[in-house]
Amino acid sequence: MKKTNIALATAVTGLIALAGTALTTTSAVAADAKEKCYGVAKAGKNDCATKTGSCAGTAKTDGQKDAFVLVPKGLCDKLAGGSTEAK
């Protein structure tokens, strides 16, 4: 194979790989849409600060109304006691 053909084949392969990576990254970002779901976290399993605690993991009771966990968008409304707003 000639040197120019090898260089061209390498360049085309690289562009195809780059395009595949871009498509995978774009769909991963879209699939990664999350929302805060209040009132469903177990004690000590919340994702971030609450009105009564300064960091993650500080929920004192199961289902604490101001403690949230991140869930896929649209799932919170289906969970018993779940709300997208703190109460």
N, C-alpha and C positions, 0 to 999 in steps of 0.2 A: 504494500500500500504506500502511496506517495505521502511525503511529509505534510503536504497541504490538506490531503484527505483526512489524515489522522487528526490534524489540528481542527478541521471543520467538524469532524465527528465528535471530538471532545467538547467543542463549544456548544454544539446542539444538545448533547447529553446533559451538559451543565445547565442549559436554559430549561430543558424539560424538568430536571430535578428541582430547579428553583421555582418553576411554575407550580409543581406539585406541592412543594412546601408552603407556598403562598395560599393555595386553596385549602390545605389542611389547617393552617393557622386561622384563616378567616372563618371556617366552619366551627372550629374549636371555640373561638371567641363568641360566636353567636350562640353556641350550645351552652356557654358558661354564664348565661344570664341568670342572676341570682336576685333574691329579694329577702328583706328582713322579715322573719316570722316571729311575732311576739306571742308569749303565753304558752309555748309548747316545749320550752327547754327544760330538761331535767335539772335538779339541783346540782350546782357546780359545773354544768356543761354548757352554759351560755357562751356566745361567740365574742361579745364585747362588753364594754362598761354598761352599767344600768344606773338608774337614779340613786340607788342605794349602794352600789359597788363601783370601784374605780377601774376594774379590768375584767378580762374574760375569766370565766370559771368562778364567778362570785355570786351566782344566783343562790339564794338561801333555801328556796323551796321549789318543788316541781311545779311547772306551770306559772311561775312568777310573771305577772302581767307586764312588767317593764323589761324583762330579759328576752333576748331574741337569739335565734340561730339563723344562719343563712341557708336557704333552701332554693331549689330551682324555681324560676318564675312561674307562678300559677299554682304551685303546690300548696301554699299556705292556706288558701281558702278551703281546701279539701281536708285539712287536718282539724280534728276536734279541738276546739279552744283556740285555734290559730287566728291571728289577726295581723294585717300589715301595718297597723298603727298601735303604738303603746297605749295602754289604758291606765 
